[in-house]
Amino acid sequence: MSKVFAPLIFTMAVALLSSCATLRSFTPGHDSFEEGMASFNQGQFDSAIQHFRKSTLENPNSAQAYLYLGRSYISVGRWKSAIQPLRTAFRLSPHEAKDEIMNLIVDAIFAAATNYPRLGESGASDKDLL
């Protein structure tokens, strides 16, 4: 009797494990995020920005999408644009990632202030940060 159930149990285990592996691709924004990561890793940061922006629209709770959107903006020198997605990534991220994200935010703010001195003036508005 166990000879009959062993192949059945094995087949069910394989089916369960393979379904868990594909489950992640059904997460909203996952495909856009993966395309963004491919572009990011190839140094195609403008393309990565578009994919990460799409991923954040599809899944507004994805800390990773916001983090890599901010990192992509930094990579193309768009320091001001990096600040808001990094702030969102910080808010959404688990505690362990907050130090890394905070360092990126500080870098982006200092670089933006250096490259855009008007940010430090009293007349600078919030829209200057976007």
C-alpha positions in Angstrom: 0.0 0.0 0.0 2.9 2.4 0.7 4.2 1.7 -2.7 1.0 3.1 -4.2 1.1 6.3 -2.0 4.8 7.1 -2.4 4.6 8.2 -6.0 1.4 10.1 -5.3 2.9 11.9 -2.4 6.1 12.7 -4.4 3.9 14.1 -7.3 1.9 16.2 -4.9 5.1 17.6 -3.3 6.6 18.5 -6.6 3.4 20.2 -7.7 3.2 22.2 -4.4 6.8 23.3 -4.6 6.6 24.4 -8.2 3.4 26.3 -7.5 5.1 28.2 -4.7 7.9 29.1 -7.1 5.5 30.6 -9.6 3.3 32.3 -7.0 5.7 35.2 -6.7 5.3 36.2 -10.3 1.6 36.8 -9.6 2.5 39.6 -7.1 1.4 42.9 -8.6 4.4 44.8 -9.9 6.7 41.8 -9.8 7.3 41.6 -13.6 8.0 45.3 -13.9 10.4 45.1 -10.9 12.3 42.2 -12.5 12.5 44.1 -15.8 13.8 47.1 -13.8 16.4 45.0 -12.0 17.6 43.6 -15.4 18.0 47.1 -16.7 19.6 48.3 -13.5 22.1 45.5 -13.4 23.1 46.3 -17.1 23.6 50.0 -16.2 20.6 51.1 -18.2 19.3 53.3 -15.5 16.8 55.4 -17.6 15.1 52.2 -18.6 15.2 50.9 -15.1 13.5 54.1 -13.8 10.6 53.5 -16.2 10.2 49.9 -15.0 10.5 50.7 -11.3 8.0 53.6 -11.6 5.6 51.2 -13.2 6.2 48.6 -10.4 5.5 51.2 -7.8 2.2 52.1 -9.5 1.2 48.4 -9.7 2.3 47.7 -6.1 2.5 50.8 -4.0 3.7 48.7 -1.0 6.9 47.5 -2.6 9.8 48.9 -0.6 12.2 47.3 -3.0 10.7 49.0 -6.1 10.9 52.4 -4.4 14.4 51.7 -3.2 15.7 50.8 -6.6 13.8 53.7 -8.2 15.7 56.0 -5.9 19.0 54.3 -6.6 18.3 54.5 -10.3 17.7 58.3 -10.0 20.9 58.6 -8.1 22.8 56.7 -10.8 21.7 59.2 -13.4 22.4 62.2 -11.2 18.8 63.1 -10.6 19.4 63.6 -6.8 16.2 65.6 -6.1 14.1 63.0 -7.8 15.6 60.3 -5.7 14.6 61.7 -2.4 10.8 60.9 -2.4 11.1 57.3 -3.5 13.8 56.7 -1.0 11.7 58.2 1.8 8.8 55.9 0.7 11.2 52.9 0.7 12.3 53.9 4.2 8.7 54.0 5.4 7.8 50.7 3.9 11.0 48.7 4.5 11.7 46.3 7.3 13.9 47.5 10.2 17.1 45.8 8.9 17.1 47.9 5.7 16.5 51.3 7.2 20.1 52.2 7.8 21.1 51.6 4.2 18.1 53.6 2.9 18.8 56.4 5.3 22.4 56.6 4.1 21.1 56.9 0.5 18.6 59.6 1.5 21.3 61.6 3.2 23.6 61.3 0.2 20.8 62.4 -2.1 19.9 65.4 0.0 23.6 66.5 0.3 24.1 66.0 -3.5 20.9 67.8 -4.3 21.8 70.7 -2.0 25.3 70.9 -3.6 24.0 70.8 -7.2 20.9 72.9 -6.5 21.8 75.6 -4.0 18.4 77.1 -4.1 17.1 74.2 -2.0 18.7 75.8 1.1 17.1 79.1 0.6 13.9 80.0 2.4 12.0 80.4 -0.9 12.5 76.8 -1.9 9.2 74.9 -2.0 8.4 71.2 -1.7 7.9 71.0 -5.4 11.6 71.8 -5.9 12.3 68.4 -4.2 10.4 66.5 -6.8 
